[in-house]
Amino acid sequence: MPNADPLRVVPVEGRRAMAAFIDLPRRLYRGRQGFVPPLALERRMSLDPKKAAFFEHATAQYFLAYRGDRPVGRISAQIDRLHLEAHDPEGGQFGLIEATDDPAVFAALLDAAEGWLRERGMRRASGPFSLSINEECGLLVDGFDEKAMLLQGWSPPYAAARIEERGYAGVKDLIGYIYDPASAPPIDARRLLERTGASDRVTVRKADLKSYADEIRILVGLFNEAWADNWGFLPFTEKELKQLADGLRPLVQDDLVWIASMGGEPACMVVALPDLNEAIADLDGRLLPIGWAKLLWRLKVKGLRQARVPLMGLARRHHRTVLGSALLILVLESLRQALQKRGYTSVELSWILEDNGAMNTLARSIGARPYKTWRLFQKELA
């Protein structure tokens, strides 16, 4: 039935409104299969312009929709200077969109974000990006019942239709794959490597956490090089690199990070991280009063059974070569054995662009199957 309470959308101002903005998904989706409430503490830090590295090159405005005095939706509008310079000088973005299944709420939220972008000279709006392409991006359109994993968003089944009703069209799909390292077939990369005649110059090693900062630079350097030509790609900045390294440090395990070198020069890498969402699923987004203890025990004592591969990259000089294929398989097979040894039973590879044929083929070749799809939308702001 239509809700008689008046609907209004207002900019988020002050700590109380920001707390309501962060808490809204938990209130809207609590109990929905697949949804995992994010940690409120982490959300506050990642959305704070004074703390998050994203705001070194971007500006944003958050909005809340109210029915009467009750929050029923939220959205962000942001302009990323790096995106303007690299891809679209008139392309603004939206993100963090969550709302009740009410067309009027979605319309009001998107109107507010579009108006803010228009006022600043933007002629297109794309998203959702929460807040950048190197964070959570895309709206879930398939795989709603599968639990959201580390640094991946969840959306209710009705959200895509509500956004499309406002004139947005899908521009790119992002695919998530899942596989079990115990049942995945082992692949003999060495035989493939021998065909290149370079096997004596190739080495594969796990990460050296005693040189953590140096290792992160190698990994991100390879990632930035490997994905430089991909749709929408933006490299990590120096500040983002440090923030990423600091934030992930408690989750990084040396044998879940593998680097292949050619002639002593890093050429390929893969990173898997324990799925933090598995450890926090029942904490309702809160670490107090005893959430800290539960989280530490699950991470350090009990151990987790789910992991996600958020980073994988091959140096561009080896793209579309037999050697490049061999290097990728070498690091993936090393990772598979480590995951199996640690008892991981469910590993997500995500995300991969729908039109990245080489990576989609590789994912399937190691026994992974597609199980989630996120979609990015765009609209001309006439």
N, C-alpha and C positions, 0 to 999 in steps of 0.2 A: 504494500500500500504506500502511496506517496506520503512523504514526511512533511507535516505542516510547519515544523520549525523553520525559521528563516535560515538561509544558507549565506555564509559570508567567507571570503578568503582574505587573510591578512598576512603581512610580512611577519616573520618570526623576529621578535625583539625581546631580549632579556632572558635570564636563566630559566625562568618558569616556562616560558613558551618553548625554549629549546628542549627542555626536559619532555614536554608534551610531544614535540616533533620526533624525538628519539624513541619515545615509548609507544608511539602509535602502532607500528607493525605488531608489536607484542600483544596489544589490546585487540587489534583487528583479527589476527590470525591464530591466536592461542588455540591449541588443540587441533589445528589443521594438519593433516598428514603431509609430511614433507617440509613443513616450516620449522626452523630452529631459531629461537629468539637470539639475536646477536647480543654480545655483551655491551651494556649501556656505557661502561667506562671507555671501551675501545671506540664506540661510535662518537662519543663526545670529543675525543682527541682527533679523530679523523675528519670531523666536520668543523673544527675550530680554526678560523682563519689565522689565529695567532700561533697555532701549533702545527697544523698540517702543511707539509711541503708543497702540496698542490697549489696553495694560494701564493706561492712565490711567483707564479706566472699566470694566475687566474683570479677571477672575482666571481662571487656567487650571491644569490639571494634565496633564502628559504621561505616557503609559504605554508600556512596551515589553513585548512578548511574547517569551518565549524557549522554544526546544526544547532542553533541556539548556543549553549555553552559547551557543547560536546565536540571534541575534535573527531572529524570523520574522514580526513584526507590530508595528504601532504605532497609537496613537490619542491624541487630545486630548479633554479635557472642559473646557468653559468656560462661564462665566456672565458675560454682558455687561449691565451695569447699564442702559445706554441701551436695549437691547432689552427688558429687563424693564419699563422705564418707558413705552416707546412701543407695545409690542405684546402682551407676555404676561408678567405678573408671576410666573409659575411655569414659565417656559420656558427650560430650559437647552439647551446645544448641544454637539455633538461635531464633530470634524474631523480632518484629517491622517491619515485611516485608510488604511493600506497593509498588506497581508498576503499570505502565500502562499495558494494556493487550498485552504484547509483550513477546513471549517466550525467545527472546534473552536477554531481561532485567532480567527476572527471573533467567535464566541460569547464567548470569554474577554475579548477586548478591549472589546466592547460592554458586557458585564456590569460590567467595571471602571469604564468611563465613566459608566454609568447609576448605579452605586452611589455614585460620588463626587457626582453631581448630586443624588441622593435625600438624601444626608446633609446637603445644603445647602438642602433644602426645595423642590427642583424637582419638578414633576409631569409634565413633558413633556421629551422630548429630540428635537431636530431637527438636521439637518445632511446632509452635511458642510459646515461652514464652516471655512476655514483662513486666518485664524481668525474673520473677520467677513464680513458680506455685501458689504463694500466691498473684500474681497480675493478670493482664490480661493474659489469656492463651488460646490456641486453635485458629484455623482458622474457621470462620463462614462458614458452608456448607449448612445450611438450616435456613430459616427465614430472608432472606435478606431485605424484605420490612418492617420488624418490627424495630422500632427505637432502636438503641443501648442504653442500660441503664447504670447507674452508674458503673464504673469500669469493663465494659464489652466491648470487641472489636467488630468492624464491619469489614467485608471483602467483596469485590466484588465477584459476582458469578464465575468469571473466575479463581480466585486465586488458588483454590484447584487443578484444572487440571494442572495448570502451575507448581505447586510444585511436583505433581505426575510424570510429564514428566521428572523430574530430578532424578527419582529413589526413591522417598520417598513413603512410605506406611503408611496408617493410623494405629495407634496403640491403640488409645483410643478416644472414643466420650464422650463429655460432654453435658448434656441435660439441657436446660432451660425450666422451666414451667411458665405458666401465669395463674392467676386467679383473679376473682372479689370477694372481701370479702363480698360484699352485697348479692351476689347470691349464694355464697358457702354455703353448708349445715352446720349448727351448729352440733357439735359432743359432746355428753355427756361423757366426759372423767371420770367424777366422778364415773359413774356406772362401768366402766372398772377398775378404781382404787379400788373400794370396793372389787372386786374379789381377790385382792392381800392381803387384810387384813392389808394394810399399810396406809390407807387413813388418819388416825389421825396423821401420822408422816410426811405427805407431805404438803409443803407450796409453794405457787406460788406468786411471787411479781414482780412489775415492777422495773426498774433500779432506783437507788438513785443517781442522778447526782451531789449531793453535795459531794459524795465520788467517783467522776468520775474515778480517777486513780485506786482505789481499784476495782471498778466494771469492768473496762477493764481487769484487771488481772484475775478476776474470769472468764470472758467470754473467753478470749484467752486461759486460762488454760484448760477450758472444751473443747474448740475447738481442742487444741493440743492433748489432751487425746483421744477425740472421734475419730479423724481421723488418729491416729498414724499408723494404719495398712493399710491405703488406698494407692492405687497405686500412686507413685510419691510424697507422702506427705513429707513436710518439716515443722518443727515447726517454729513459729515466734521467732526470737532472741529478746533479751532485747531492743536493739536499734530499731529494726523494730516495736516492741510493742509500744514504746514511739512515734515513728513517725506516726504509725497508729492512735493512740489515739489522737494526736494533730491534725492530718489532718481531722479526722472525727468529731471532737468535734462540729463544727457549725451545723452539720446535725443531731446529735443524739437527739432524743426525748424520754423522759423517758418511756412513755407508748407504745413505739414501741420496747422496749427491755424487755424480760421476762426471769426470772430465777426461776426454780423449785428446791427446796431443799428437801432432804430426811434426816430426823433426824437432821436438821440444817445444813447439808453439801450440797453445790451446786451440783446438779446432772444433770441438763439439762438446755439448754438456746436456745433462738432464738433472732436474731437481724434483724430488718428492718430499712432501711434508705430511706429517701425521695430521689427520683431520680433526682440528680443534673442535669442530661442531659436534663430533661424536662425544667429546668430553663435557660439553656444556649444554647438551640438548635438554636436560631436565633442570637447569639452573634458572630458567625463566629470565635470562639476561642479567642476573645479579650475582655478584661475588660475595656479598655480605648477607647474613653473618657467617655462614660456613661454606659458601661456594668456593672460596679460595682453597680450603682444605680438600674438598672433593676434586677440584680441578688438578691440583698438584698430585694427589694420590693416583688419579687416573693416568696422568701423563708420565709420572716417574715410577710408579709401582705396578699398577694393573696393566698398563700398556693399552694401546689402541689397535683396532683391527681394520680401520679405514684410513686411506691416505689419498692425497691428490697430487698430481703432477702439474704444477702451474707454469713451470719454465722448462723449455727445451729449445736448443738452438744449434745450428750448424753454420760455421763460417761461410760467407758467401762464395769464396773461391772454390768451395767443394760442392756447391749446389749443382744438382742434376749431373752428378758423376757417380761412378761405381764406388769410388773411394768414400764419397759422402754418405752413400747408403750404408756402406760397411761401418763407418764411424758411428752413425746413428744406432745401428743394430747392436754394436759393441756396448755402448753406454746403456741402452735399454735392457740388454740381456744381463749386464752386471747389476742393474737396478732390480730386475725381476728376481734374481737369485737372492739379493739382500732382503727384498720385501718378503719373499717366501720364508727365508730363515727367521725373520722377525715375527712371522705369523700373521702378516696382513692378508686379508681375504677379499678386500674390495678396494680397488684403486681407480680413481677417476683421472682421465687425461682430458684436460680442458683449459681453455677452449680452443677449437680449431675452426678457422673460417670455412664456410661451406664450399667455397671454390678453391681451397688449397688442396688440389688433387694429390700431391705428393704426400702430405702429412696425413690426409684421410686414408690413403692407401696403406701407409706405414702403420697407422693405428690398427687397421683391420688385420694386417699381416702378422701382428704379434698376438692376435687373439682377442682384441678389444671389440666391443660392439657399441654402436651409438645408442644412447639412452636418454639424453636431454637435448633440448634445443632452446637457445635464447635468441631473441630477434631484436634488431635495432631498426628504429623507425625514423622517418624524415618527413618534413612538411615545409612547403614554401610559405613564407609569411608575407602574403600579399598585402 
